[in-house]
Amino acid sequence: MKISEVISIVDRLCPSDLAEEWDNCGWQVNCGDDTVCGIMTTLEITEDTIKEAEEKSVNLIITHHPMLFNGIKSIDVNTVSGKYIHRLIGCGISVYSCHTNFDKVSGGNNDYLAKVLELTDVEILEDGYTRTGCLKETMTVSEFADFVRRKLSLKDRAVRVCGSSEKPVSKAGWCTGAGFDFAKNAADAGCDVFITGDVKYHEARETAESGGMAVIDAGHYGTEVSFGINMAEILTDRLPSGMRVFPSEKIADSFFY
């Protein structure tokens, strides 16, 4: 099977026209239409994931986060992106990214988070990203935050909470990655808590002072690292039997706690 055939399947799963205008979904590095010898899925490209792809004889990596967001005028191996591009091309490894289109699409990041957190009655709000759903049983904000931490296999201090810790939670809203801009949509939909990542200080302060919906910041990494597992499962179901598709085992959080 050719790489182009795999990408055609990916494009049908999460069409590029769903992506935001500022986004850079699609080809990051295209080394030609070779026969696929292995596909690795991962949140993003790092030194460790490139090494893993080399060791496992992969020639196609599918990521969530694009390597490049802005145009480049030169490839400089003294920069992180330049070093990655040089190494990937040298190894004949192509990279394709599914970013905001995969956040929106049915079965993508946001729907997978609902599955992991065992949320029911999931609905998609008009913004296309935000989901809402119900907990199986009511918990306090503090209890639910710990539940989220355990379900996402995060470190003890990797989850931050703003708002009343004892507020009862029966309905949650969420947007994976940096989704605080959609918090108001979740609040308007009657959510008791909103789950996302990358919440800024002043956003947290406003939330805490409002006395309304609480916010759980489970991190950009924490809410989106499941892309590797999710995409690998989706592609395995759609590609010929025996095709090597697997999530990276080397992707790790940029922070330590």
C-alpha positions in Angstrom: 0.0 0.0 0.0 1.3 3.4 -1.0 1.6 6.3 1.5 -0.8 8.4 -0.7 -3.4 5.7 -0.2 -3.1 5.9 3.6 -3.3 9.7 3.5 -6.5 9.4 1.3 -8.1 7.3 4.1 -6.9 9.9 6.8 -8.4 12.7 4.7 -11.7 11.0 4.6 -11.6 10.5 8.4 -10.9 14.1 9.1 -11.3 16.4 6.1 -8.9 19.3 5.8 -11.7 21.7 5.2 -12.7 21.3 8.9 -9.4 22.8 10.0 -9.1 26.5 11.0 -7.6 28.9 8.5 -4.6 29.6 10.8 -3.9 25.9 11.1 -1.3 23.9 9.1 -2.9 20.5 8.8 -1.6 18.1 6.2 1.9 17.4 4.9 4.7 18.6 7.1 7.4 16.5 5.4 6.7 14.6 2.2 9.5 12.2 1.2 7.6 10.7 -1.8 5.0 8.1 -2.4 6.8 5.0 -1.2 5.2 1.7 -0.1 4.3 2.0 3.5 6.5 -0.1 5.8 5.1 1.2 9.1 2.9 4.0 10.5 3.5 5.6 13.9 0.9 7.9 15.4 1.9 10.5 18.0 0.9 13.8 19.6 3.9 15.6 18.0 7.4 15.2 16.6 10.2 15.2 19.1 13.8 13.9 19.1 12.7 10.8 20.8 9.8 10.0 18.5 12.0 10.4 15.4 14.5 8.0 16.9 11.7 5.6 17.7 10.5 5.8 14.1 14.0 5.0 12.9 14.4 2.1 15.2 11.0 0.6 14.2 11.5 1.1 10.5 8.6 3.5 10.1 8.4 5.7 7.0 5.1 7.6 7.9 4.4 9.4 11.1 0.9 10.9 11.7 0.8 13.6 14.3 -1.8 15.8 15.9 0.3 18.9 16.3 1.8 20.3 13.1 5.6 20.7 13.1 5.3 24.0 11.2 2.7 26.7 11.7 4.3 29.5 9.8 6.3 29.7 6.5 10.0 29.0 6.8 12.6 30.9 4.8 15.5 28.5 5.5 16.2 25.1 7.0 18.8 25.5 9.7 19.9 22.4 11.6 20.8 24.7 14.5 17.1 25.2 15.1 14.7 22.6 16.5 12.4 22.5 13.5 15.4 22.6 11.0 17.1 19.7 12.8 13.9 17.7 12.7 13.3 18.3 9.0 16.9 17.5 8.1 16.8 14.2 10.0 13.4 13.1 8.8 14.2 13.7 5.1 17.6 11.9 5.6 15.7 8.9 7.0 13.0 9.0 4.4 10.2 9.5 7.0 7.2 11.5 5.9 5.0 13.4 8.4 1.4 14.3 8.1 -0.7 16.2 10.7 -4.4 16.2 11.7 -4.9 19.1 14.1 -8.1 21.2 14.5 -9.9 19.0 12.0 -9.4 16.0 14.3 -10.5 18.0 17.3 -13.9 18.6 15.6 -14.5 15.4 13.8 -16.7 12.6 15.2 -14.5 10.1 17.0 -11.6 12.6 17.3 -9.9 14.0 20.4 -12.9 15.4 22.1 -15.1 12.4 21.6 -12.2 10.1 22.8 -11.9 12.1 26.0 -15.6 11.5 26.7 -15.0 7.8 26.3 -12.0 7.8 28.7 -13.9 9.9 31.3 -17.0 7.7 31.0 -19.2 10.6 30.2 -22.7 9.9 28.7 -25.3 11.8 26.7 -22.6 13.6 24.8 -23.6 16.6 22.7 -21.6 18.8 20.3 -22.1 22.6 20.7 -22.3 24.9 17.8 -18.6 25.9 17.9 -17.8 22.4 16.7 -15.2 21.8 19.4 -17.0 21.8 22.7 -18.7 18.7 23.9 -21.0 18.4 26.9 -21.9 15.2 28.8 -23.1 13.8 32.0 -21.2 12.0 34.8 -22.4 8.6 35.8 -22.8 9.8 39.4 -22.5 13.3 40.9 -19.1 14.2 42.4 -17.7 17.4 43.9 -15.3 19.4 41.7 -12.4 18.2 43.8 -13.5 14.5 43.4 -14.1 14.9 39.7 -10.7 16.6 39.2 -9.0 13.6 40.9 -11.1 11.2 38.7 -9.9 13.1 35.6 -6.3 12.9 36.8 -6.5 9.1 37.3 -8.4 8.4 34.1 -5.8 10.4 32.1 -2.9 8.7 34.0 -1.5 12.1 35.0 1.0 13.0 37.8 -0.4 14.1 41.1 0.2 17.8 40.5 -0.5 17.8 36.8 -4.1 18.9 37.2 -5.1 22.4 38.4 -8.6 23.5 39.4 -10.2 26.9 39.7 -13.6 27.5 41.3 -15.4 26.0 44.2 -13.8 22.6 45.2 -17.0 21.4 46.8 -19.4 22.4 44.0 -21.5 19.3 42.9 -20.8 18.2 39.4 -23.3 16.3 37.2 -22.7 17.8 33.8 -19.3 18.6 32.3 -18.1 20.5 29.2 -14.7 20.1 27.6 -12.4 21.0 24.8 -9.0 19.3 24.5 -5.8 21.3 24.2 -6.0 25.1 24.8 -9.8 25.5 24.8 -10.6 28.0 27.4 -12.1 30.3 24.8 -15.0 27.9 24.6 -15.6 27.8 28.4 -18.5 30.3 28.2 -20.2 28.1 25.6 -20.1 25.2 28.1 -21.4 27.5 30.9 -24.3 28.7 28.8 -25.1 25.0 28.1 -25.5 24.5 31.9 -22.2 22.7 32.6 -21.0 22.6 36.2 -17.4 22.2 35.2 -15.2 22.7 32.1 -12.1 20.6 31.2 -9.3 21.9 29.0 -5.6 22.8 29.1 -3.4 25.8 29.1 -5.6 28.0 31.3 -3.9 31.4 31.9 -3.7 33.1 35.3 -6.2 35.8 34.7 -8.6 33.3 33.2 -8.4 31.3 36.3 -8.8 34.3 38.5 -11.9 35.4 36.7 -13.3 31.9 37.0 -12.6 31.7 40.7 -14.2 35.1 41.4 -17.3 34.4 39.3 -18.6 31.8 41.6 -20.1 29.9 38.6 -18.8 27.0 36.6 -15.5 25.5 37.8 -12.6 24.8 35.4 -10.2 21.8 35.5 -6.9 22.4 33.7 -5.6 18.9 32.9 -2.9 20.3 30.6 -2.5 20.5 26.8 -0.5 17.3 26.9 -2.9 15.5 29.3 -6.0 16.2 27.2 -4.5 15.4 23.8 -1.8 12.7 24.3 -4.4 10.1 23.6 -4.3 11.1 19.9 -1.6 8.4 19.3 -3.7 5.6 20.7 -7.0 6.8 19.2 -5.6 7.4 15.6 -3.8 4.1 15.7 -7.1 2.3 16.6 -9.0 4.1 13.9 -6.5 3.4 11.2 -6.1 -0.3 12.2 -9.8 -0.8 11.6 -9.6 0.8 8.1 -6.3 -0.4 6.7 -5.5 -3.9 5.3 -4.9 -6.6 7.9 -1.2 -6.9 8.8 -0.4 -3.2 8.2 1.9 -2.0 11.0 0.2 0.9 12.8 1.1 1.8 16.4 1.2 4.7 18.8 4.5 6.2 19.9 5.8 4.8 23.2 8.3 7.7 23.6 6.1 10.8 23.6 6.3 12.6 27.0 5.1 15.7 28.6 7.4 18.7 28.2 6.9 19.6 31.9 7.9 17.6 35.0 6.1 17.9 38.3 
